[in-house]
């Protein structure tokens, strides 16, 4: 096999995302992109609410106006600002968990957040891991199917990522004008993540 196709990447893996994100966001101003968890909003599992309960200074942004409006009516979200358009303020940390796989134009999507990031601010992105055990088992489930492929996937997803391809996508979107801080797998290897800092264009 041609070694052109072998990619080696340093991975810093974490079992659970909640402690990782709490530590990342502690004592920082934070914007949570995709805070509404559309279409499966649930107050018991909502990441935005979990971070809020852990004293994270966090605003939420989501384009799903219906869910954001619903969240605004709930007293449990009274200590956070919720937006359906990108807020006109700066943040130390922007977290974009499990959103990128829904996006059609990834470059335009990512670049819009650079202008609201404080100097030395960082962005966290995660998405589903193409090579986690559950996803690899899909190949075995389909080995006897000739003309049909059954896939366990959110119906709105456009793609799967790996540690290499997520990092590579981010670098290309910024024309290599970003510093990759960490890349790895998280949440029992079911997600890949990249933590990075955009450079001024």
N, C-alpha and C positions, 0 to 999 in steps of 0.2 A: 504493500500500500504506500502511496506517495505521501511523504511526511508533510507536504503542503497542506493536507487536510487535517493534520493533528494540531489542535490548539491547546496550549497549556496556560492555565489561568489560576492565580492564587485565590482560594476561596476561604472566607471566614464565615463559618456556618454557625447558626444559632437555632436551638430547638424551638423556642417560642418567640413570636413577634412582640407580644405585649411588653415584657420586661425590656426588650431591646429598644422599642419605641419610647417607652417612658424615660429610659436613660438618655436617649438621643434628644428628647424634647424638654427635659427638665431645665427650668430656669431660662427658657428661650421663648420668643414669640413664634407661634406656629400657625401655618395654614394647612388644613387637611383637605386635600382635593379628593372628591368622590365621597364626601361624608354621609351621603344619604343612603348608601348601600342599595341603590335601585337594582332590581325590583323586589328585594327581599329585606326591606327595612324591618328591624326587630330591636326593640329597646334593650332586650336581654343580651344581644350579641353585637350591638352597634359600637364599632371601634371608637368613633368620635366621643360617644358618651363614656366609654371606659377610660379614655385618656383624660376627659374632663373631670371624672371622679378621682383621678390620680393627680389632681391639682396642676394639670398642664394648661398653660395660657394659650388656648387654641381657638382659632376661628375655623369655620367650615365653608367650603365652596362645593357646589354641585349644580349642574345644569338642569337637574330634574326638579322643576319648580313645584310640582305637586307635592313631592315628599318634603322638600325644604319648607313649604308652607305648613305642612302637617307638623313638622318638627318644631316650628316656631310657636305652635299652639300649646306645646307640652312644657310644663313647668320645669322638667328636668333639664331643659336646654336653655334656661333663662340666663345662665352665666356665660354664654357663648354667642358670638355673632355669626349668623348664617347668611351666605350670599349665593345668588344665582348668576352673578357676573363677577369677574375677577375684581377683588377689592383694590381700591386706590390707597394702599399702604404697604409698608415694607415688613418683611419677616426674616427671622434668623434661620428658620427651618421650614421647608415645604415638604410635606409627606404626600406621596401619590401611590397609595397601596392598592394593588389589584384594579387598576384603571387602564393602564397602557394597552392591555390586550383588547380593549373595547374601541380604541381610537383608530380612525381612518387615516388621518394625516398626523403621524407621530411628531414630525419635526415642528410643524406649526404649533401643535399642542404644547410641546416642551418649551419652545423658545418664548412663549408668552409669559412664562413664570420668571424668566431671568430678570425682568425689569422690576419685579416686586420683592427681590431678594436683597437683604442687607449685604453690605460688603463682608466678605468671608462667610456668607450664608451658605447653607448646604441643602441639597435636595435628595430625598430618599424615594426610590421607585421600586416597587415589587410587582411581580406577575407570576402566573402559574408556571411551574417547572415542567417542561416537556418530558424530562427524563426521570420523574419521580416514579416509584414502583407502581402506583395505581395506573399511571398513564402507559407505562411499558406493558402492563398486563392487557391493555386494550388490543395489542398486536396478537397476543395469544387467543383472546376471545374471538378474534376475527379470522383466524388462520384457515378456517374451513369455508369462509364466505367468499365466493368468487366475484360476484358483481355488486356487492353491497358492503359498506363499512359502517359499523356501529361505533359511535364515539360518545363517551361520557364527557360532555363539555357544556358550559353555559352557552345558550343559543345566540348570545350577542357577541361572543368572542371572535376575534379575527385571526389570532395566532397564538402559538405557544412560544415560550422563551427558554433559553438555557443560560447558565452564567456567562458564557462567552457571547452569545447573540444579544443578550440584553445590554451588556457593556458596549459591544460593538455598535449597536443601534444608537445608543446615547452619544458615543463619540462622533458618529457620522452626522447626527442631528446638529451638533455643535461645531462641525468642521474641525474636530479634534481640539477645540478651544475649551476644554474642561479638564479638571483634575479628578481622576477616579480615586476615591478614598478607600472604599471597600466594595468587594463583590462577593457574593456567596449565596447560600441557600438558607432558608428560614422556615419556621412552622413545620418542623419534621420533614424537611426537604421537599415539601409540596410547592414551595414558592422560591423563586430566585429574586435577588435584590441587588441594587447598586446604590451606593451612597457617593454623591459627587458634588463638585463645586464648579459651576460655570465660570469661565474667564470672560472679561469684558471683550466685546466684539469690536 
